[in-house]
Amino acid sequence: MPATRPDLLARLEELGIAAETRDHPAVYTVEEARRLRGEIPGGHCKNLFLKDKKGALWLVVCLEDTQVDLKALPGRIGAGRISFGKPDLLMEVLGVEPGSVTPFALINDTEGRVNVVLEKAMMEHEFLSFHPLENTATTTLASADLEKFVRACGHTPQVVAL
């Protein structure tokens, strides 16, 4: 059974990570999120769940305005040719549905199957905002705490200029 939003928020608290969560109607795209976010601070991000031709899984986390060149990306991150991961694989590995992809879903990747890429420009923001395992809320935390959380989930992120 995948972790829930309360499980995630409890884990953040256990790790000593301060986070603020705000509820809102469900959003599925960056455009919908822009219209609803109001005064939520920090860099707002998008998350790409990818699979390469060798079967390796990737979670690329970047600012919402970053144009990710899927043809050039493999050379930057050490992957084979990549494509988007299927919804059933996303649920199996990260325990979330499309529209709710988030680095917080790494809490569910207990086997360490996902390679994590954090955009360098994103990590330069003081605060970052992501869905807390569901697309009906946004959780904001310090960028340093994002990296702390990713590492606590057993992943060593690559910080890459995209």
N, C-alpha and C positions, 0 to 999 in steps of 0.2 A: 504494500500500500504506500503510495507516494506521500511525502511530507505535505502538510497543509499549511496555510498561511499562519495559523497559531503556532504550529511546530517551528516554522521559520523564524517568527518573531521571538519565540523562546530561545532558539539557538543563537540569534544575534545578541540577545541579552546575556546568555551564558558566556559569550565571547567578549562581553564588555563593549559591544558596538552600539553606539547611540544611533537610533534611526527614528524617523517620523513617517507615519503612514497616513495617507489621506484617501478616503473612499471617493469613488466617482462612478458614473455609468460605464459599462463595459466598452472598451475600445479595441479595435483590431488593426488599426493602421496608425502610422506616424501622424497623418493629417487629422484623424479623429482625436488623437491624444493632444495635439496642439490646441484644438478648439476647447478642450475640457480642462486643461491643466491649471488655468488660473494663475495663482501666485506660487506654484510649487517651484522651489529653488533648484539651482544646480544644472549641470549638463543633463539633457534628456537624451536617451540612448535607444538604439535598436540592437537587436540580437539576431544573428544568423546561425541557424543550426545546419551544418554542412556535413557531407560525407565525401571522402575522396575515392578515387578509383581502386585504391588498395583496401577500402573498407574502414579506414580511420575516420573517426568522428571529430568534428570541430565545432566549437562555439566561439563565434567572432562577435565581440561586444564593442560597439563604436558609437560615436555621436550620431544623432538622428539625421544630420545633414551630410554625413560622410558618404561619398560615392565609392562604393566598394567594387573594384574591377575584378570580377570572378575569374577572369583569364590570367590576370597578373598576380592575384592573391596567392596561389600555390607556391610560387617562387619566393614570396616574402615570408611564408610561414613554414615551408618545408613539407608541403602536402603534394599529393598527386592531383590530377585533374579533379575538380570538385563540382558538386551539384548540391541542391538543397536536400536535406534529409526528409524522408517521408514521415507523415504524421504519426503512424503507428510506431516507428522507430523513436521518434521524439518522445512519445508517451512511455515507451519501454525503458528508455535510458534516463530521461530527465523528468518524467512524471508530469509533464504539462502538455497542453494542447496548443496548436498554432494560435497565435495572437497573445499567448501568455509566456512566450520564451523570455527567459531572464537568467542572468548569472546566478540568481538565488536558487535556480533549479539544480545547480550542482550539488545541493544537499541530497538529492536523490541519486546521484551517480556514485553509488558506494563502491562500484567496481573500477572506477577511474578510467572509464572508456573514452571520455571526451577530452580532447586537447583544447585548452583555453587560450584565446588570443584577446588581449585588451589593447585597444587603440591608444597609442602614446598621447595624442592630443586630448583624448577623453580623460586620461589619467591626470592631466595637468589642471583639470577643474577641481575646485575645492570640494564640491558636493556633486553627487550623481544620483539619478532617479531611475528606478526600475519597478516593474510589476512584482508584487510579493507572491509569486506562484499563481496568480489569477489576475485577469485584466480588468478587474473592477476596483483597483486601488493602485496607488503609486507610493513606493517607499524611497525615502531619500536618506543617504548616508554619506560620510566622508569618503573620498576616493581611496585614501589609504586603508580605510576599513573594508572597502570592497576587496582589495587585494588580500587583506587579512582573512576575510571570509572564504575566498577562493582557496587559499592555502589551507585553511582549517578543514575544508572539504576534501583535502588530499590532492589538490591540483597545483602544479607550478605553472603560472601563466606566463606566456610570452607577451611582452609589451612591445608593440610594433607600430611603426608609422604606416598608416594606410593611405 
